[in-house]
Amino acid sequence: MEEQFCTPEIALELNELGFNEPCIAYFLNKNFGMLFQAGTYSNGFKVVNQNYINSTINAGIGTILAPLWQQAIDFFREKYNWHIIINANDLTSYAPMVNELDDCSCLISVVPYKIYSTFEEAREQVILKCIELCKKKE
C-alpha cells in the first residue's frame, strides 16, 4: 500500500507549500518511516493533519503528513487551478501535462510535453515539476 503515498521528499515539499489536508499516514522525522495515525475518525478512516501533528505527535522533529498521490494532484488543482492530466499514448508510454484555466476558460499548458515509460514515473515527475513552478512563483 505504500506505493499509494507520495515520496517523503515530495511530502516535505508539499508541506512547505502549505499542504495541510487530512491524511491517513505521516512520515516520522528524518528517517521518514511511515506510520499510520491513531487520531480522529472521518468516514471510517483515522486521519491527521499538520496542525494535529505539530501539537501532539513528535512536534519539532520533522514529522510531516504523508499524502496520497491523488491528494497531491488535488492540492495543485485547488490551490493553483492547475489540472494534471496523464495521457497514455499506449501501454508503454505516458505523457503528463498540467493545464491552467485562465479567465477566458482556455487551457494553457504550464508543463512541457514529455514522455515517460511508466504511469508512476510520469505522475511523480509532473508533481515535481509543479513544485518547481510553485517555487518560481514565490
HUDA-V535859 format. One record per pair of residues at least 24 apart in sequence whose ideal C-beta (glycine too) atoms are under 6 Angstrom apart, sorted by sequence separation. I is the first residue (numbers start at 1). J is the second residue. D is the distance in Angstrom with one decimal. If there is no record, write none. Layout:
i=I j=J d=D
i=I j=J d=D
This chain:
i=8 j=32 d=3.6
i=22 j=47 d=3.9
i=23 j=48 d=6.0
i=94 j=119 d=5.0
i=96 j=122 d=4.5
i=22 j=49 d=5.2
i=94 j=122 d=3.9
i=20 j=49 d=5.4
i=20 j=50 d=4.5
i=96 j=126 d=3.5
i=29 j=61 d=4.5
i=30 j=62 d=5.8
i=34 j=66 d=5.9
i=29 j=62 d=4.7
i=28 j=63 d=5.4
i=86 j=122 d=5.1
i=26 j=63 d=5.9
i=27 j=64 d=5.3
i=26 j=65 d=5.4
i=27 j=66 d=5.1
i=26 j=66 d=5.1
i=25 j=66 d=4.1
i=23 j=65 d=4.5
i=84 j=126 d=5.7
i=23 j=66 d=5.8
i=23 j=67 d=5.6
i=15 j=64 d=4.7
i=21 j=71 d=5.7
i=12 j=64 d=5.8
i=11 j=64 d=5.4
i=69 j=123 d=5.9
i=76 j=130 d=5.0
i=11 j=66 d=5.6
i=72 j=127 d=5.2
i=19 j=75 d=5.4
i=5 j=66 d=4.9
i=6 j=67 d=5.2
i=5 j=68 d=5.9
i=6 j=69 d=5.9
i=4 j=68 d=5.5
i=6 j=72 d=5.3
i=17 j=134 d=5.5
i=13 j=131 d=4.7
